[in-house]
Every structure is written in structure tokens, then in C-alpha cells.
Amino acid sequence: MSQDIIKLTTPISDEARLKLRVGDLVLISGVIYTGRDAAHKLMVQAITSGETLPFELNHQAIYYVGPTPAKPGQVIGSCGPTSSYRMDPYSPVLMENGLKVMIGKGPRSKVFQAELVKNQAVYLDVTGGIGALLSKRVLKMEVIAYPWLESEAVHKLLVVDFPAIVAYDTFGNDIFE
Amino acid sequence: MRTISKEYLISELERIIIEAATVLDDEVVTCLQVGKAQETSKLPIHIIDEIIDNQLIARNERIPICQDTGVAVFFVEIGNDLHFDYNLTDAINQAVRNGYINGYLRKSIVNHPLDRKNTLDNTPAIIHYSLISGDRLRIRFAPKGGGSENMSKMTMLTPADGRQGIIDFVVNTVKNAGGKACPPIILGIGIGGNFEKSTLLAKEALFRKLSDEALNPLDKKLEEDILKAVNDTNVGPMGLKGKTTCLAVKVNSFPCHIASLPVAVNIQCHAARHKEVIL
């Protein structure tokens, strides 16, 4: 495990992504997109039926979160990660369409891990239940799709120094093993 | 006959709902600090630091500790000498509506498990009523998150499985939950009763103070032994290995059938939020 914290800027380049190793602490800055169960279902349906996606997936990062509503004066409310395994049935299709970075919490299925390696993508783990702290790392928030899903809508976030740990790298290493 | 006005009841509940979502009990913070002191490697220390920093920001700025502000769960104890000229369940749901909307908490309830349309005000609450003597109304509230609830389990052991059977079931449940339940966790364990009683015992056990020890010596010993066994699993904070898997174990028991040994494990994540009011 590296002792230094690695700074990543989105979209994360192939070179930077391939260098990541399980256990690396990273700080992400730039644009990331949100999506949880309901939005994943809709995005996969959109791909299957040839419709336009809320954003171009190529080399992008999805963060699994459903924030609390922002109070007046706040950019975003509490915004910690949700459990990633629930997105396992949908993630392979998104990776086949260019998604390279997934951010959430907790372990995922073996099938997902195999697809991740095949697509040379990475999975980053964020500490669950620290949504107040994480709200301070979001500079901008915008709902870009499925607004009727409320907290589950797809949001475009501009983050700075958003903390995560590399949980699955492109070499098939697994931090939870 | 004493009565409690509907407006007062709703405003007090709205207050504790918002308070519970934003202020973590000091005893949880103390347990986290004790856990951190026992850790020797970098990741668990890093994670516990994040959790402690987070609750401080949440407390100071009144931001929800966790974005999952849960299902609103209430244990309501009604004094025999109380009279209500309104529907108590409706009043509690009104308080949930007010608290979740006015407190900027997340609405996480869908109206049917299959068509999954959000009710937009976090109602209905899940309310457990019981009667007590006197003229007081005691209400305990917890916003229970989905992550740890999804990892909770119930089983019917045989009497022959006994104590060791219970310990093994709990340890396996915690190992299976891994990082998904957001450890360091707190375990509410219900033993005895029947199918539904065991789960209710487990839920209510989570409302006990962390420093509280079971009165029955059998339950107390089980609490101690399960805590040790669970912390020997090396699941660790957020499932990334370490000594601090569980902060406390609470066992509540009840008589049961000669053929049965029901066991329920309700997992609580480290954002162990609850609040009580006596009116």
C-alpha cells in the first residue's frame, strides 16, 4: 500500500487508472456523475433500446449516492455512498459502453469483478456514513436526468479532494479478500 | 385521565427526528475512539478518523450524519391513564412528514415493494405500541438505514443448537455482511419468543444504551462472548480488516416454545442514531 495519497483528476486517464493498486488512498477532483438502483435500471434500458444516455459514459466515473436535500445555502446535503453490490447486475453493460470508474461502498460479486478486469476499470470504496464530511467536498451539483427519481436522479457533481480507497484494481486484486 | 395535545406531540417528535439525524450520541463517539486506540494499521485508523470527523461536522452544522435517514421506527409506550382525542398513528406520521421535509432529510420510502414509487414524505413510519402503567407517553425513535437492515437475519435454530448455535449464527451473519453493513456495527439480538417476536426483540435491543448490560446473566454472558467472537473475525471498519468490527452487542430474550430457538440479528451501522422523549 502506498503511503502517499494519490490525486486524481476526472476524466481519469488510462495511464493514471492502470497505475492504481488495491489499498491506495485517492483524492478525486473534477466532474463525477451519480446514479443508484433506479437510475442504473433506466440507463441500461436506454442502452438496450438505443436511446440517448444522460451523459457520455466514455472514461467517466459514477458515484453511487442518493443525497439528502440541500439546505438553503448548501450545494448538496449529506452525500455518502450506498452499497455497490446492488448495482452489480447493471454495471457490466455500462462498462461495455465506456464507464471506467465506479465509486461506492462495500464488496461486489465475482461476476462484476471479472467484468471489471475485462474492461480495465476500477472500483473505489468510500467510507459509508460520512455524508456530512463528503458534502464539503462537492462544489457544484446539477440534476441532469430522471428528476422524478428525486434523490435517485442522475446528478452531475463537481468535487474536490473527494476521498476514496482503491478496492478493485485493473489487475483483479480485491481489498476485501 | 391525562391528555397530550396533538400539536405538542407532533412538534416534540419533529424535534427529536431532526436531532437524531444530525447528532450522534456521545457514547457512540467514545466507543469509536476506544476502537481506534486498539487499531494498529493504517486503513482502520483512517476510516475511524473519517467517521469521527464526520459526526463533528454533522453536529456543528446540523447536516445529516448519513444521507440514508432511514425508515422512521418508533417504540411507543402508552400510559394506561392517557386519553387521546385524535388518531395517534396519524399524528406520528404527521411528525415524520414535518421532520423529514423541514429537516431536509432524505425520503427513502416507496409505496409498494414492487412498483416502488416514493411516498415523498418518508411515511408511513413503522410504529410498535405497548401499554405501560401511569399517565406518561414514552416515545423512542430511530431512523434506521437500509444498508445494515438489508444484512440483518432471522433463523429458527433447534434447542440442541443452544448457545454455540446462536454465537455461530451471529458470527456468520456479520461475516456475510462484511463491509455492506457499515461496520463498526452494533448488534441487536433477539432470542426466544416466536418468529415475529424474535425480530422485534432484536430491533428493540438496538435502542438500549451502549453501556447497558443485560439483566439476565445468560444474556449478559452471551453479549460478552458474541462481542469477542465478532471482533475476532477481522472484518474491521467498513470491512477493510481490523479489530473494530462491533462496538456493542445487546441481547434481549423472551420465553419460547419447547421445540424452538428463534434467533434474530438486527444490524445497526456506526451511524447509530436514536432519540427518546417522555411526554
Interface residues (C-beta under 8 A of the other chain):
Chain A: M1 G23 L25 A38 V65 G66 P67 T68 P69 A70 K71 Q74 G77 S78 C79 G80 T82 S83 Y85 K105 G106 P107 D125 T127 G128 G129 I130 G131 A132 L133 L134 S135 K136 L149 E150 S151 P163 I165 I175 F176
Chain B: K42 L43 H46 I47 E50 I51 D53 N54 Q55 I57 A58 E61 R62 I63 P64 I65 C66 Q67 D68 T69 Y104 L105 R106 K107 S108 R116 N118 L120 G146 G147 N150 G178 G179 K180 C182 P237 M238 G239 L240 C269 H270 A271
